[in-house]
């Protein structure tokens, strides 16, 4: 019986099916921490509360969580998740992905309105339809529509639902400004010189804003490195660019990572979601009654008991392995988890298997199909922690963002080689397409200062 490769959703379905068909299984009481109310897989001290006084440092707090919801609260939400009866069908589309993030913060009627707004997005994730049309259709004031749209725009991908690329950049700039410093005049450059920025007429934009061309270039590089005028392309790609989606979109995380007390210097809290963990037991009455089974039922009852025991054992083994796995991954990739792609450390399944003294196939099964919700609320595949191409793709983005003229894939490969990355031209083309970047002949040349 293999449970290792199952996602949290699949595991829950598997356990519920076994409970429905096997009388030797039963559910016990759910345990909660008396201090924080957190659901626990077993009685005893809460893994988080017990570390509150000593939670600073690099060592993560990793534990199995039997929580019923599959999300951490968003930046603005006071809810812990979305009730299962309010979750719409799981599909890899942008409206569904965004709606699941904001649903806990909306009344039922407003969820329908939000769904209408989201299904009206174009393929770039922009909302080109005038808000007055939604206001008339739903008989609500435009100000109420704007309030819901504001919530949509601050979901992931940030800026989705903006009326224009310029609007998307401004929303992203506002959100980014909450956590890091922004180059002066960036807001004005976007508001007053969007056309000049897009055509890279930096000298003209500098004159318009009354700043030097070098300052404008600094602003342009910041925008290129941190913002995206077409929010949908961050996950879904675009037919305008003719590229495939950059990655799968995950709606239900299997692992939740947060900061202890929201302190950036504290330990990371890692919850390995295992529905009904600590609640699944052998039915003691059934076990005691086996010797009373009718002769023609003895084998069947014994088989039920063995299958129930095996399920519980496999579940414990699965949880133990994933906890050990996440202890090492979180320790190794802490800076990536907190600060982004540029900080991903080299890590292979083979090296991790060797360190944990398990077979590499065990690591592969434990990672396959799993998703992680990061402290910033973004959900990424667990396999991203092992993505050897990610650092190269980050370098590639930097090279193209700072190019003085459109570089060919061959030229980019040569520059990457100087940085210690040996990649073929075809690989560069593959990574460029994965990042949603146009080929050289379609990228506009940089307008240098005269």
VOPAGU-2260 file (C-alpha; in pm, 1 decimal, decimal comma):
REM VOPAGU-2260
SITE   aa  ch    i         X         Y         Z
SITE  UNK   A    0       0,0       0,0       0,0
SITE  UNK   A    1     172,7     318,9    -116,8
SITE  UNK   A    2      55,9     652,8      23,1
SITE  UNK   A    3     380,4     845,1     -29,7
SITE  UNK   A    4     296,1     978,6    -374,2
SITE  UNK   A    5     -54,5    1096,5    -279,8
SITE  UNK   A    6    -129,8    1465,7    -236,4
SITE  UNK   A    7    -318,5    1581,3      73,7
SITE  UNK   A    8    -645,2    1587,9    -120,9
SITE  UNK   A    9    -587,1    1239,8    -262,8
SITE  UNK   A   10    -487,0    1111,6      80,2
SITE  UNK   A   11    -805,9    1244,7     234,4
SITE  UNK   A   12   -1013,8    1078,1     -36,7
SITE  UNK   A   13    -825,2     751,3      13,7
SITE  UNK   A   14    -876,1     752,1     390,9
SITE  UNK   A   15   -1244,6     838,7     360,5
SITE  UNK   A   16   -1292,0     554,3     111,6
SITE  UNK   A   17   -1118,1     310,8     348,0
SITE  UNK   A   18   -1331,3     428,3     639,8
SITE  UNK   A   19   -1645,3     373,6     436,5
SITE  UNK   A   20   -1548,8      20,7     329,4
SITE  UNK   A   21   -1347,1    -119,9     620,6
SITE  UNK   A   22   -1528,9    -177,9     952,8
SITE  UNK   A   23   -1196,1    -234,6    1127,7
SITE  UNK   A   24   -1120,8     139,1    1101,7
SITE  UNK   A   25   -1266,2     416,9    1312,6
SITE  UNK   A   26   -1205,7     784,9    1380,2
SITE  UNK   A   27   -1108,4     904,6    1725,2
SITE  UNK   A   28   -1138,2    1252,0    1871,4
SITE  UNK   A   29    -957,3    1548,1    1722,2
SITE  UNK   A   30    -689,5    1708,3    1940,5
SITE  UNK   A   31    -638,9    2083,5    1973,3
SITE  UNK   A   32    -376,8    2296,2    2143,4
SITE  UNK   A   33    -534,3    2451,6    2453,1
SITE  UNK   A   34    -334,6    2771,9    2399,8
SITE  UNK   A   35    -357,2    2852,7    2028,3
SITE  UNK   A   36    -639,4    2621,1    1921,0
SITE  UNK   A   37    -423,3    2462,4    1652,2
SITE  UNK   A   38    -534,0    2108,8    1551,2
SITE  UNK   A   39    -275,1    1849,0    1652,8
SITE  UNK   A   40    -196,4    1501,0    1527,4
SITE  UNK   A   41    -146,7    1376,6    1882,2
SITE  UNK   A   42    -191,5    1483,9    2242,1
SITE  UNK   A   43      89,1    1667,0    2413,3
SITE  UNK   A   44     266,6    1997,8    2377,9
SITE  UNK   A   45     190,4    2205,3    2070,1
SITE  UNK   A   46     493,1    2205,6    1834,2
SITE  UNK   A   47     449,3    2579,5    1778,6
SITE  UNK   A   48     356,3    2706,8    2124,9
SITE  UNK   A   49     638,1    2506,3    2281,6
SITE  UNK   A   50     885,5    2697,5    2062,8
SITE  UNK   A   51     746,5    3049,8    2109,2
SITE  UNK   A   52    1011,4    3143,7    2362,9
SITE  UNK   A   53    1299,9    2983,7    2171,6
SITE  UNK   A   54    1176,9    3017,8    1813,2
SITE  UNK   A   55    1447,9    3246,9    1681,2
SITE  UNK   A   56    1710,6    3089,3    1461,9
SITE  UNK   A   57    1753,1    2882,5    1150,3
SITE  UNK   A   58    1603,3    2552,2    1269,4
SITE  UNK   A   59    1251,3    2509,2    1126,3
SITE  UNK   A   60     952,1    2384,6    1325,1
SITE  UNK   A   61     817,3    2094,0    1118,4
SITE  UNK   A   62     517,0    1886,7    1218,9
SITE  UNK   A   63     220,3    1690,0    1086,3
SITE  UNK   A   64     -99,0    1893,9    1078,0
SITE  UNK   A   65    -447,0    1736,5    1059,0
SITE  UNK   A   66    -601,3    2074,0     973,5
SITE  UNK   A   67    -923,6    2053,9     774,1
SITE  UNK   A   68    -850,6    2355,3     554,9
SITE  UNK   A   69    -567,5    2374,2     307,3
SITE  UNK   A   70    -463,1    2737,9     325,7
SITE  UNK   A   71    -285,4    2980,2     549,8
SITE  UNK   A   72    -471,8    3307,9     604,2
SITE  UNK   A   73    -394,0    3561,2     332,0
SITE  UNK   A   74    -236,6    3898,4     408,7
SITE  UNK   A   75    -579,1    4052,0     465,5
SITE  UNK   A   76    -792,3    3755,9     563,1
SITE  UNK   A   77    -911,7    3663,5     909,3
SITE  UNK   A   78   -1034,6    3326,1     789,9
SITE  UNK   A   79    -831,0    3008,0     789,4
SITE  UNK   A   80    -956,8    2873,2     462,3
SITE  UNK   A   81   -1244,5    2801,3     228,8
SITE  UNK   A   82   -1522,2    2563,0     334,4
SITE  UNK   A   83   -1524,3    2260,9     110,7
SITE  UNK   A   84   -1882,1    2321,5       0,8
SITE  UNK   A   85   -1783,5    2661,7    -134,9
SITE  UNK   A   86   -1486,3    2546,3    -341,2
SITE  UNK   A   87   -1560,6    2542,6    -710,8
SITE  UNK   A   88   -1436,3    2268,3    -941,7
SITE  UNK   A   89   -1058,4    2238,1    -953,6
SITE  UNK   A   90    -930,0    2352,8   -1289,8
SITE  UNK   A   91    -606,2    2508,5   -1408,9
SITE  UNK   A   92    -754,6    2845,4   -1495,2
SITE  UNK   A   93    -680,6    3191,7   -1364,7
SITE  UNK   A   94   -1032,6    3286,6   -1241,4
SITE  UNK   A   95   -1053,8    2975,0   -1022,9
SITE  UNK   A   96    -706,2    3028,6    -883,2
SITE  UNK   A   97    -776,2    3389,3    -781,8
SITE  UNK   A   98   -1128,6    3325,8    -653,8
SITE  UNK   A   99   -1005,9    3061,1    -411,9
SITE  UNK   A  100    -768,6    3312,1    -257,9
SITE  UNK   A  101   -1024,7    3585,2    -197,2
SITE  UNK   A  102   -1340,6    3381,0    -129,4
SITE  UNK   A  103   -1294,6    3374,9     251,3
SITE  UNK   A  104   -1308,5    3754,6     255,5
SITE  UNK   A  105   -1630,2    3786,7      54,2
SITE  UNK   A  106   -1998,6    3742,9     127,2
SITE  UNK   A  107   -2172,8    3475,4     -87,6
SITE  UNK   A  108   -2328,8    3735,4    -320,7
SITE  UNK   A  109   -1995,6    3908,9    -362,2
SITE  UNK   A  110   -1829,6    3579,4    -456,3
SITE  UNK   A  111   -2065,4    3557,3    -752,3
SITE  UNK   A  112   -1978,8    3914,0    -845,8
SITE  UNK   A  113   -1606,6    3839,9    -813,2
SITE  UNK   A  114   -1648,8    3531,4   -1031,4
SITE  UNK   A  115   -1817,3    3749,6   -1296,1
SITE  UNK   A  116   -1526,9    3995,0   -1287,9
SITE  UNK   A  117   -1269,0    3717,2   -1306,5
SITE  UNK   A  118   -1434,5    3534,7   -1595,0
SITE  UNK   A  119   -1431,7    3862,5   -1786,7
SITE  UNK   A  120   -1051,3    3890,1   -1778,0
SITE  UNK   A  121    -864,3    3881,1   -2105,3
SITE  UNK   A  122    -581,3    3632,5   -2156,6
SITE  UNK   A  123    -329,4    3877,9   -2011,7
SITE  UNK   A  124    -523,0    3891,1   -1684,3
SITE  UNK   A  125    -653,5    4243,3   -1747,6
SITE  UNK   A  126   -1012,8    4363,2   -1711,2
SITE  UNK   A  127   -1096,7    4576,8   -2013,5
SITE  UNK   A  128   -1473,7    4585,8   -1947,0
SITE  UNK   A  129   -1603,2    4911,2   -1788,5
SITE  UNK   A  130   -1704,8    4859,6   -1425,0
SITE  UNK   A  131   -2034,7    5036,4   -1484,0
SITE  UNK   A  132   -2149,7    4732,5   -1683,0
SITE  UNK   A  133   -2098,8    4504,0   -1382,5
SITE  UNK   A  134   -2266,3    4759,3   -1156,1
SITE  UNK   A  135   -2575,7    4767,8   -1376,1
SITE  UNK   A  136   -2590,9    4390,9   -1415,3
SITE  UNK   A  137   -2564,9    4321,3   -1041,3
SITE  UNK   A  138   -2755,5    4633,6    -929,3
SITE  UNK   A  139   -2469,2    4740,9    -705,5
SITE  UNK   A  140   -2291,7    5076,9    -682,6
SITE  UNK   A  141   -1971,2    5113,3    -877,9
SITE  UNK   A  142   -1786,7    5182,4    -553,4
SITE  UNK   A  143   -1879,8    4832,8    -432,5
SITE  UNK   A  144   -1748,9    4679,4    -756,2
SITE  UNK   A  145   -1426,0    4874,5    -712,3
SITE  UNK   A  146   -1389,2    4739,4    -357,8
SITE  UNK   A  147   -1410,7    4378,3    -479,5
SITE  UNK   A  148   -1180,9    4450,9    -772,7
SITE  UNK   A  149    -927,0    4596,6    -531,6
SITE  UNK   A  150    -923,8    4264,6    -345,4
SITE  UNK   A  151    -876,9    4076,6    -673,7
SITE  UNK   A  152    -588,9    4299,5    -778,9
SITE  UNK   A  153    -396,1    4228,0    -458,8
SITE  UNK   A  154    -431,4    3850,2    -494,3
SITE  UNK   A  155    -171,4    3633,2    -666,5
SITE  UNK   A  156     -73,4    3715,4    -938,9
SITE  UNK   A  157     -67,5    4072,3    -810,0
SITE  UNK   A  158    -222,2    4321,4   -1050,4
SITE  UNK   A  159    -468,6    4077,0   -1203,7
SITE  UNK   A  160    -793,6    4252,0   -1292,5
SITE  UNK   A  161    -628,3    4587,1   -1361,0
SITE  UNK   A  162    -772,9    4782,0   -1655,1
SITE  UNK   A  163    -437,1    4818,5   -1832,9
SITE  UNK   A  164     -70,3    4714,8   -1817,1
SITE  UNK   A  165      -1,3    5051,0   -1655,0
SITE  UNK   A  166    -262,8    4983,2   -1387,5
SITE  UNK   A  167    -116,1    4637,8   -1318,7
SITE  UNK   A  168     231,2    4786,8   -1268,0
SITE  UNK   A  169      96,4    5048,7   -1026,5
SITE  UNK   A  170     -83,0    4787,9    -815,0
SITE  UNK   A  171     229,0    4570,3    -804,5
SITE  UNK   A  172     439,3    4873,2    -712,1
SITE  UNK   A  173     203,8    4955,9    -425,6
SITE  UNK   A  174     214,1    4599,5    -288,3
SITE  UNK   A  175     590,5    4574,3    -332,2
SITE  UNK   A  176     635,3    4905,3    -151,9
SITE  UNK   A  177     488,9    4748,9     161,8
SITE  UNK   A  178     793,0    4523,8     202,7
SITE  UNK   A  179    1086,6    4692,7      25,5
SITE  UNK   A  180    1214,5    5029,1     -89,7
SITE  UNK   A  181    1122,2    5155,8    -436,3
SITE  UNK   A  182    1351,8    5374,5    -651,9
SITE  UNK   A  183    1232,6    5737,3    -635,8
SITE  UNK   A  184    1014,5    5852,8    -928,7
SITE  UNK   A  185     917,9    5497,4   -1026,9
SITE  UNK   A  186     549,4    5573,3    -973,2
SITE  UNK   A  187     572,2    5891,4   -1182,0
SITE  UNK   A  188     762,9    5711,3   -1456,6
SITE  UNK   A  189     482,8    5456,4   -1488,6
SITE  UNK   A  190     203,0    5713,7   -1466,3
SITE  UNK   A  191     349,9    5977,7   -1695,8
SITE  UNK   A  192     583,5    5788,6   -1924,5
SITE  UNK   A  193     444,6    5440,4   -1978,7
SITE  UNK   A  194     471,2    5471,0   -2355,8
SITE  UNK   A  195     827,7    5599,6   -2338,2
SITE  UNK   A  196     917,3    5322,7   -2093,1
SITE  UNK   A  197     774,7    5050,1   -2315,9
SITE  UNK   A  198     970,8    5186,3   -2614,6
SITE  UNK   A  199    1278,1    5240,9   -2394,9
SITE  UNK   A  200    1310,6    5605,8   -2486,7
SITE  UNK   A  201    1496,4    5675,9   -2165,9
SITE  UNK   A  202    1646,2    6011,9   -2260,1
SITE  UNK   A  203    1304,8    6157,1   -2345,2
SITE  UNK   A  204    1153,7    6016,7   -2026,6
SITE  UNK   A  205    1435,0    6168,7   -1821,9
SITE  UNK   A  206    1359,7    6510,9   -1969,2
SITE  UNK   A  207     987,5    6464,2   -1899,0
SITE  UNK   A  208    1049,2    6375,3   -1534,4
SITE  UNK   A  209    1342,0    6611,2   -1483,3
SITE  UNK   A  210    1588,4    6336,7   -1389,5
SITE  UNK   A  211    1901,1    6191,5   -1549,1
SITE  UNK   A  212    1895,5    5916,1   -1808,3
SITE  UNK   A  213    2090,1    5690,3   -1569,9
SITE  UNK   A  214    1814,1    5734,1   -1308,5
SITE  UNK   A  215    1554,4    5639,1   -1568,0
SITE  UNK   A  216    1753,5    5328,3   -1660,8
SITE  UNK   A  217    1767,6    5232,8   -1293,6
SITE  UNK   A  218    1389,4    5265,5   -1273,3
SITE  UNK   A  219    1343,8    5063,3   -1592,4
SITE  UNK   A  220    1564,0    4783,7   -1459,2
SITE  UNK   A  221    1374,2    4777,8   -1131,7
SITE  UNK   A  222    1044,9    4747,9   -1320,0
SITE  UNK   A  223    1183,6    4475,8   -1545,9
SITE  UNK   A  224    1318,9    4276,5   -1249,7
SITE  UNK   A  225    1018,5    4309,0   -1019,2
SITE  UNK   A  226     699,1    4394,5   -1207,1
SITE  UNK   A  227     487,9    4238,4   -1481,5
SITE  UNK   A  228     243,0    4444,3   -1691,6
SITE  UNK   A  229      58,2    4126,0   -1794,0
SITE  UNK   A  230     -22,5    3944,0   -1465,6
SITE  UNK   A  231    -164,8    3626,9   -1622,7
SITE  UNK   A  232     164,8    3553,2   -1794,2
SITE  UNK   A  233     333,8    3485,2   -1460,9
SITE  UNK   A  234     166,1    3141,4   -1455,4
SITE  UNK   A  235     -37,4    3089,6   -1768,9
SITE  UNK   A  236     170,0    3232,2   -2051,0
SITE  UNK   A  237     -10,9    3410,8   -2334,4
SITE  UNK   A  238    -114,8    3334,8   -2688,7
SITE  UNK   A  239      17,4    3679,3   -2773,6
SITE  UNK   A  240     365,6    3548,0   -2697,0
SITE  UNK   A  241     309,8    3198,7   -2828,7
SITE  UNK   A  242     459,6    3027,7   -2522,8
SITE  UNK   A  243     335,9    2750,7   -2300,9
SITE  UNK   A  244     246,0    2821,6   -1937,9
SITE  UNK   A  245     559,6    2858,5   -1730,0
SITE  UNK   A  246     446,5    2610,2   -1466,8
SITE  UNK   A  247     154,7    2413,3   -1337,3
SITE  UNK   A  248     -88,5    2598,4   -1115,8
SITE  UNK   A  249    -156,9    2438,7    -779,0
SITE  UNK   A  250    -474,7    2519,9    -590,6
SITE  UNK   A  251    -437,5    2304,8    -278,9
SITE  UNK   A  252    -105,6    2313,2     -92,3
SITE  UNK   A  253      17,0    1997,0      77,9
SITE  UNK   A  254     265,0    2185,1     294,9
SITE  UNK   A  255     221,8    2526,7     456,0
SITE  UNK   A  256     523,8    2740,4     545,6
SITE  UNK   A  257     493,4    3053,8     757,5
SITE  UNK   A  258     705,8    3267,9     986,9
SITE  UNK   A  259     678,2    3216,1    1360,1
SITE  UNK   A  260     489,5    3521,7    1491,6
SITE  UNK   A  261     540,1    3683,1    1147,0
SITE  UNK   A  262     897,2    3758,7    1254,4
SITE  UNK   A  263    1137,6    3745,4     954,8
SITE  UNK   A  264    1424,9    3642,7    1184,3
SITE  UNK   A  265    1237,0    3363,2    1357,3
SITE  UNK   A  266    1206,6    2996,0    1275,3
SITE  UNK   A  267     996,0    2886,6     981,4
SITE  UNK   A  268     682,0    2693,9    1075,7
SITE  UNK   A  269     622,4    2402,1     838,2
SITE  UNK   A  270     290,2    2217,6     849,2
SITE  UNK   A  271     277,5    1887,5     661,7
SITE  UNK   A  272     -93,1    1846,8     592,2
SITE  UNK   A  273    -217,8    1497,5     665,7
SITE  UNK   A  274    -598,3    1491,8     692,0
SITE  UNK   A  275    -728,9    1294,8     991,5
SITE  UNK   A  276    -374,7    1233,0    1120,6
SITE  UNK   A  277    -386,1    1105,3    1477,8
SITE  UNK   A  278    -757,7    1031,4    1450,4
SITE  UNK   A  279    -743,6     703,7    1257,5
SITE  UNK   A  280    -750,3     395,3    1480,1
SITE  UNK   A  281    -830,6      27,1    1477,0
SITE  UNK   A  282   -1185,8     -38,4    1589,5
SITE  UNK   A  283   -1126,7    -202,6    1927,5
SITE  UNK   A  284   -1471,3    -360,6    1934,8
SITE  UNK   A  285   -1417,6    -511,0    1589,8
SITE  UNK   A  286   -1076,9    -646,0    1691,0
SITE  UNK   A  287   -1218,1    -804,3    2007,4
SITE  UNK   A  288   -1505,6    -959,7    1812,8
SITE  UNK   A  289   -1298,9   -1146,5    1553,0
SITE  UNK   A  290   -1310,5   -1468,8    1753,6
SITE  UNK   A  291   -1690,5   -1444,1    1737,9
SITE  UNK   A  292   -1698,8   -1413,6    1358,2
SITE  UNK   A  293   -1905,1   -1669,8    1163,1
SITE  UNK   A  294   -1678,6   -1935,2    1006,0
SITE  UNK   A  295   -1741,0   -1801,1     656,9
SITE  UNK   A  296   -1645,3   -1447,6     769,2
SITE  UNK   A  297   -1325,8   -1517,1     963,7
SITE  UNK   A  298   -1089,4   -1465,0     669,3
SITE  UNK   A  299   -1275,0   -1152,9     555,9
SITE  UNK   A  300   -1269,4    -996,2     902,8
SITE  UNK   A  301    -904,1   -1084,2     950,8
SITE  UNK   A  302    -820,6    -928,5     614,9
SITE  UNK   A  303   -1009,1    -611,6     712,3
SITE  UNK   A  304    -806,5    -589,3    1031,6
SITE  UNK   A  305    -476,6    -643,1     849,0
SITE  UNK   A  306    -564,0    -382,9     585,1
SITE  UNK   A  307    -660,5    -132,5     854,1
SITE  UNK   A  308    -333,3    -191,2    1040,4
SITE  UNK   A  309    -136,4    -155,1     717,6
SITE  UNK   A  310    -311,5     171,8     630,1
SITE  UNK   A  311    -231,1     324,2     969,2
SITE  UNK   A  312     130,5     206,6     949,6
SITE  UNK   A  313     176,9     339,6     594,3
SITE  UNK   A  314      20,4     671,9     692,3
SITE  UNK   A  315     259,9     708,7     984,2
SITE  UNK   A  316     554,4     616,4     762,0
SITE  UNK   A  317     446,5     866,9     496,1
SITE  UNK   A  318     413,8    1149,0     747,7
SITE  UNK   A  319     745,2    1066,9     915,3
SITE  UNK   A  320     930,2    1066,2     582,2
SITE  UNK   A  321     780,4    1394,0     460,2
SITE  UNK   A  322     852,0    1563,3     794,4
SITE  UNK   A  323    1219,1    1457,1     772,6
SITE  UNK   A  324    1227,4    1568,5     409,9
SITE  UNK   A  325    1086,3    1912,6     490,0
SITE  UNK   A  326    1320,2    1961,0     785,4
SITE  UNK   A  327    1617,0    1941,3     549,5
SITE  UNK   A  328    1460,0    2121,1     253,0
SITE  UNK   A  329    1345,0    2412,1     469,1
SITE  UNK   A  330    1683,6    2444,2     635,8
SITE  UNK   A  331    1867,1    2436,9     301,5
SITE  UNK   A  332    1624,7    2659,4     108,7
SITE  UNK   A  333    1534,3    2908,5     383,7
SITE  UNK   A  334    1657,3    3211,3     187,1
SITE  UNK   A  335    1474,7    3096,0    -126,0
SITE  UNK   A  336    1153,7    3050,1      75,0
SITE  UNK   A  337    1182,3    3398,7     222,6
SITE  UNK   A  338    1344,9    3598,3     -57,6
SITE  UNK   A  339    1272,1    3435,5    -392,9
SITE  UNK   A  340    1416,5    3251,4    -691,6
SITE  UNK   A  341    1759,7    3413,2    -691,8
SITE  UNK   A  342    1838,1    3246,3    -357,5
SITE  UNK   A  343    1765,8    2885,5    -455,3
SITE  UNK   A  344    2045,5    2657,5    -335,0
SITE  UNK   A  345    2166,1    2363,3    -547,9
SITE  UNK   A  346    1984,4    2052,4    -425,5
SITE  UNK   A  347    1921,0    1713,2    -582,9
SITE  UNK   A  348    1692,9    1430,2    -486,1
SITE  UNK   A  349    1992,4    1197,1    -484,3
SITE  UNK   A  350    2191,1    1408,7    -236,4
SITE  UNK   A  351    1889,5    1443,0      -9,4
SITE  UNK   A  352    1821,4    1069,2     -25,7
SITE  UNK   A  353    2181,4    1001,8      72,1
SITE  UNK   A  354    2160,7    1245,2     362,7
SITE  UNK   A  355    1833,2    1097,9     491,7
SITE  UNK   A  356    1950,3     741,1     419,3
SITE  UNK   A  357    1651,2     650,7     204,6
SITE  UNK   A  358    1622,6     543,1    -157,5
SITE  UNK   A  359    1609,1     820,3    -417,2
SITE  UNK   A  360    1275,0     684,3    -541,2
SITE  UNK   A  361    1132,0     751,2    -193,1
SITE  UNK   A  362    1228,6    1117,6    -223,8
SITE  UNK   A  363    1080,6    1130,0    -574,2
SITE  UNK   A  364     748,3     986,1    -454,9
SITE  UNK   A  365     739,7    1219,9    -155,8
SITE  UNK   A  366     794,6    1522,4    -379,9
SITE  UNK   A  367     578,9    1421,5    -677,8
SITE  UNK   A  368     264,0    1627,5    -721,6
SITE  UNK   A  369     304,1    1809,7    -389,0
SITE  UNK   A  370     266,6    2185,5    -356,3
SITE  UNK   A  371     393,9    2427,9     -93,9
SITE  UNK   A  372     236,5    2752,8      19,6
SITE  UNK   A  373     517,5    2998,6      95,5
SITE  UNK   A  374     502,5    3271,1     362,7
SITE  UNK   A  375     404,2    3526,3      96,6
SITE  UNK   A  376      95,0    3318,2      13,3
SITE  UNK   A  377     221,3    3192,7    -321,0
SITE  UNK   A  378     170,1    2824,1    -396,4
SITE  UNK   A  379     456,0    2651,9    -580,3
SITE  UNK   A  380     538,2    2289,6    -660,9
SITE  UNK   A  381     761,9    2122,7    -403,9
SITE  UNK   A  382     978,1    2009,3    -696,0
SITE  UNK   A  383    1079,5    2373,9    -742,6
SITE  UNK   A  384    1311,8    2329,3    -444,7
SITE  UNK   A  385    1514,8    2097,0    -669,5
SITE  UNK   A  386    1492,7    2305,4    -988,9
SITE  UNK   A  387    1851,1    2328,0   -1111,8
SITE  UNK   A  388    1740,2    2553,2   -1396,6
SITE  UNK   A  389    1586,2    2818,0   -1171,7
SITE  UNK   A  390    1910,6    2997,0   -1089,6
SITE  UNK   A  391    2011,0    2990,4   -1457,0
SITE  UNK   A  392    1671,2    3129,3   -1558,9
SITE  UNK   A  393    1711,1    3406,3   -1301,9
SITE  UNK   A  394    2050,5    3493,1   -1452,2
SITE  UNK   A  395    1895,1    3480,6   -1798,9
SITE  UNK   A  396    1625,8    3730,0   -1695,6
SITE  UNK   A  397    1892,5    3961,5   -1556,6
SITE  UNK   A  398    2098,4    3943,5   -1875,7
SITE  UNK   A  399    1801,0    4029,2   -2095,1
SITE  UNK   A  400    1677,8    4301,6   -1858,7
SITE  UNK   A  401    2014,1    4476,3   -1883,1
SITE  UNK   A  402    2093,9    4413,9   -2250,9
SITE  UNK   A  403    2187,6    4718,9   -2459,5
SITE  UNK   A  404    2059,4    4547,8   -2772,3
SITE  UNK   A  405    1856,3    4229,2   -2820,3
SITE  UNK   A  406    2093,3    3938,1   -2759,1
SITE  UNK   A  407    2057,1    3614,3   -2950,6
SITE  UNK   A  408    2024,1    3284,6   -2767,4
SITE  UNK   A  409    2381,0    3199,5   -2870,4
SITE  UNK   A  410    2510,3    3523,0   -2719,2
SITE  UNK   A  411    2312,9    3463,2   -2401,1
SITE  UNK   A  412    2458,4    3111,6   -2377,8
SITE  UNK   A  413    2807,6    3262,3   -2403,0
SITE  UNK   A  414    2734,7    3511,4   -2123,6
SITE  UNK   A  415    2590,7    3236,5   -1905,4
SITE  UNK   A  416    2906,2    3033,9   -1964,2
SITE  UNK   A  417    3113,0    3323,8   -1828,9
SITE  UNK   A  418    2896,4    3308,7   -1517,1
SITE  UNK   A  419    2971,8    2938,8   -1477,7
SITE  UNK   A  420    2662,1    2792,5   -1645,8
SITE  UNK   A  421    2728,5    2566,0   -1943,4
SITE  UNK   A  422    2403,5    2554,3   -2139,5
SITE  UNK   A  423    2337,3    2494,5   -2507,8
SITE  UNK   A  424    2163,7    2748,1   -2730,1
SITE  UNK   A  425    1856,4    2523,8   -2748,6
SITE  UNK   A  426    1843,3    2513,9   -2369,4
SITE  UNK   A  427    1861,0    2892,9   -2356,5
SITE  UNK   A  428    1569,9    2909,9   -2601,5
SITE  UNK   A  429    1373,1    2667,0   -2384,0
SITE  UNK   A  430    1438,8    2863,8   -2064,7
SITE  UNK   A  431    1363,4    3194,9   -2237,5
SITE  UNK   A  432    1029,3    3061,6   -2359,1
SITE  UNK   A  433     955,8    2924,6   -2011,8
SITE  UNK   A  434    1007,9    3274,8   -1873,8
SITE  UNK   A  435     774,3    3420,6   -2135,7
SITE  UNK   A  436    1051,2    3623,8   -2303,1
SITE  UNK   A  437    1037,8    3694,1   -2674,4
SITE  UNK   A  438    1322,7    3595,0   -2910,7
SITE  UNK   A  439    1581,0    3859,2   -3000,2
SITE  UNK   A  440    1424,2    3966,9   -3329,5
SITE  UNK   A  441    1098,7    4053,5   -3148,7
SITE  UNK   A  442    1252,2    4237,1   -2853,1
SITE  UNK   A  443    1286,4    4609,8   -2893,4
SITE  UNK   A  444    1638,9    4751,0   -2883,8
SITE  UNK   A  445    1743,8    4961,8   -2588,1
SITE  UNK   A  446    1749,3    5331,7   -2668,6
SITE  UNK   A  447    2079,1    5451,5   -2527,3
SITE  UNK   A  448    2150,2    5805,7   -2427,9
SITE  UNK   A  449    2240,3    6026,6   -2720,3
